[in-house]
Amino acid sequence: MPTVALNDPEALYALQLGNRVIELVKEALGQVPLNINRTVGGTQLAEVEGFAKVWTRRQINFEKAELRRKWDPCAGPRQNQRAGQGQIRNIQPGNPAMRPNVVVSAFTEARIGMCQDYASLSYKLLRLVCPPSVRVSYVFAPGPVHFFTTIGDFDQRHAHPNQIVVVDAWYQFADAVLYPHSHHFHAGYEGDVIYCKPGKGTHAIGDLNLNVVSNLVIAAAKKYGAHTFPDEVSRFQQGMLGKEWMVSATNNYEAFRNMQYGNDYTYQNGTERVSYVPAVAPSPSFTVDESGDVEMQDVS
């Protein structure tokens, strides 16, 4: 495993923070995402059904979110203001995965998912601990379709590559990495920044735990649970039936199998872990001359 020495204490802290978020997201959603498994035969039916529930709930909550925005006279001006500040970019209308809050709210059904689920939870956790002076990016890469997060403005990755830390808990053996060292860079995951918002700085790194995750899920779900559709239960059940291609053991999950892809390591070569350590300045060597005086020799 390579060890990379850095002189930048802010980058080292961001990497430490990213690794803690990765650890916690994997603890909450599973060490291995559904679509990183190489064989569907290794995936339990309950897991696949759980994701069908998440997918269906996500669609319903997205509809509620759009209705809330339509009813709220402040929603349009607020979004325009945030777009003008560069906090909201490249949103695709009609795609619930583009809104991290909607994705996280769906975890009330089952905490399981694919890359956008891991990215959405990572994004919300990172915003809790990053200070307002640091931006957190939620990124969509179109080919292969993938979502991930970064500490720092991902749109500045070419101008300031060493200021961007990739945090992608979806990888099976994930480490937070500087963008130039990331598999994302070397695999050509360019991507579009959907959100790039400042941190809230309300939590310290030591505050992060599964209770924080639960509180995020509950808070997100309450926003959409306060307003229900008259036929919501039947719509949810119908949505589940619509996902039969995903949960059918009779066809060996054929359609779900086609969604399977994944990478092992976030480090640049995709084959090993990486760690970052503070760079240590060369230590001077002390000798004693014949007079007894101490001489310091520079061995740098």
N, C-alpha and C positions, 0 to 999 in steps of 0.2 A: 504494500500500500504506500503510495507516494505521500510524502509530507512536504507541504509548501510553507516556507517562511515568509511572513509579511511584516512590514514596518508600520502599516496603517492600523492603529488601534480601533478606529471606527469600523473598518472593514472586518476586523477580527470579531468585534462585538456583533455585527450584523450576521456574520456566519454562525456564531454561537446561537444567536436568536433563531436563525433559520433552521438550524438543526433541532432546536427544542420544539419548534412548531411542527417540523416533519415527524418527530417522535410522537407528539401528541395526536396529530391527525391520523397517523397509522394506528395508534392505540384506539382511537375512536371509530375509525371506518374500516379497519382491517389492514394487516401488514401487506397483503397482496390484493390489489384491485381486481375486480371481476374480469376486465378485459385485458389483463396482463397475463392471465393464466394461459399457458401454451396449449392445454387440452381442456375442453369443456367437461370431459369425463371426470376431471379433478374438482369440478365445481359442484357444490351441493345444490339440489333443487330448491331448498329453502333460501339459499343465497340469491338465486336467479329470481325467484318469486319476490324476494325482498326488494330487489332492484326494480322490478316491474311496479311495485307499490310506490317506490320513490319517484319513478318516472311519471306515473299517473298523477300523484299528488303534486308534483312540480308543474304539470300542465294546468291543473285546476287552480293552483295558487298564482300562476302567472296570469290567468284570466282575472282573478281577483285583484291582482296588482294593477293591471291595466284599467280596471273599473275604478279603483281608488284614485288613480292618476286623473281619470276623466272627471271624477266628482270633485277633486281637490283643485280649487282655483289657483292655488300657489304652486302646484306641481310643475306646470309649464314654465313659468318664470324661474323657478328654482333650478330646473334642469338646464335652462338656457344659461343661467348664471354659472353653473358648474361647468357647462361645456365651454363657456368663455374663459374660465379659469384653467382649462385643460384637464379637468378632473374626469370628465366623461367624454369618451371618444369611440367612434366606430361601432356603435350599438346597432345590431341588426334587428329590426322590428319583427316581432313574432317568434323570437327565439328565447325561451325562458332560461336557457343555460347562460345567456348573456348577463343575467342579473344574479349575482351571488346570494343575495338575501332570499330570493325565491328558491334557489337550490337548497340552501341550508334549512329553510322552513320545511322542506319535504322530508327531512331526516326524522320527523316524528313517526313516520311509518316504519322505517328500518334504516339503521345507520350502515349504509353500504353503497357502493357506487363505482363510477369510473372517473376519468381524469377531471371532468368539470366539478364533480363532487369534492374531490380532494383539493382542487384549486380554490373552490369557493370557501371552504372552511379555512384553508390556509390564509386566504386573503383577509378574512374577518379577524382571525387571530393576530396576524401581523399588524393590522391597523390598531389593535388594542395596545400593543407594546412599542411600536415605533413612535418616536416623538413627532410633533407637528412639522418639524423641519425636514422630515424624511418622507418621501412618497412611496406608496406601495402600488404595484401594477398588477392588474388582472389581465392576462394575455390569452388571446385566441390565435392559434396557428392553424391555417387552413389545410395544410398538407404535410404529413397526415393530420387529420383533425385532432387537435390537442389543446387543452387548457393548462396553464400553469401560472405561477406568480413570481414576482421579483421584488426585492427590496431595492428601491430606486426606480427612476423613470426608464422603462425599457426602451422607449423611443430615443433615449440618449445613449444607447448601447454602443454605437459606433464612435461617437464623440468622446465618451467617458466610460470605456468598457470596464475598467477596474472599480467603478463605483456602483456596479450592478451585481447583485447577488441573486442567483436563481434558487428559488425554493420550490421544489417539485416533489411532493410526497407520493405522487403516483408511481414513480419508478420503484422497482422492487427493492433495490439496495440504494436508497436515496441519501445523498449528502447535500447540504447547502454548498454551492460552489460559485466562485467568481465567474462572470459571464464568459471571459476568454477561455476558461478551463472547462466549460460546461459541454456536455454531450449535445445540448440544444444548439450551441454555436457550431460545433463540428458536424452536426447532422443537418444544419441549414434550417432550423426552425425559426424562421424570421418572425412571423406573427404580427397581429394587430393588438394594440393596447385598447381594451374596452373601458376599464376604469384605471385612473391613476390619481388616487386620493392621498392626502396627507395623513400621517398617523395620528392617533388620538392621544397616545401617551398616558392612558388611564391605568395601565397595568405594568408591573415590573416583570422581568423574565421569570422570576421565581413564583409569580402569581399564577402562571399558566398550569392548569390541570383539567381533569375531565369535568369538574363542576363548572368551570368556565365554558367548556364546550356545551354542556347541557343548558346553561343560561343563554348562550347565543341561539341555540335551536329553539328554546321556548320563546324567547323574545321575538324571533323571526316568525314563528308559527302564530303567535298571538295577533300579529298584524293582519294576518289573513283569516284567522279563525274568528275574529270579531264579526265578520260578515260571511254568511254562508249562502250558498245557492239552495233554493227550495228542493231541488232534486239532487243535491250533492252526493248523498250516499249512493243512489242509483248510478250517477255519473261516474263515481269512483269505481263501482263494481263493473260498469260497462267498459271503463278504461282498462281495467285488469283483463277483461275478456279480450279486449283489443290487443293485448300483449301476449296472446296465446302462443304466437310464434316464438316468444322468448322463454316461456315456461313449459313448453310441451316436451315431455320426455319421449313421446312417440316418434318425433322426427329428430331425436338426438340433439335438440337445441340447434338445428342447422342454421337458422338465421342468426341466432346469437353467436354461433361459432364464427360466422363471417365478421363479427365485430371484434374478434380477438386480435390483439396486437400488443406490443409492449417492449420495453427496454429494461435492462437490468440495472445499470449504474449511471448516475448523473455525471460522473467524471468524463472528461473529453474522449477517452478511448472506449468508453462503454463497457469496460471489462474489469474495473477495480474501484475500490473505495479511495477516498482522499481525505486528508486532514490538514488543517492549517494551524500553524504555531507562530508565536511572536518571534521575529528575527532578533537574534542576540548579537550585540556588538562584540567584536573580538576582545578577549580578555588580555590585558597587558601581562607580560612575563616579568617577574621580579628576580633580580640576582644580587648578590652581595660581592662587592669588589674586595681587594686585599686590604683596603683601609677600613673596611667595615661599613662603608656607606652603601645605601641601597640604590641601585640603578634600575630604572624602569625601561624596558625595551619594548618598542612598538612592534607587535608581531602581525599587524594588520596587512 
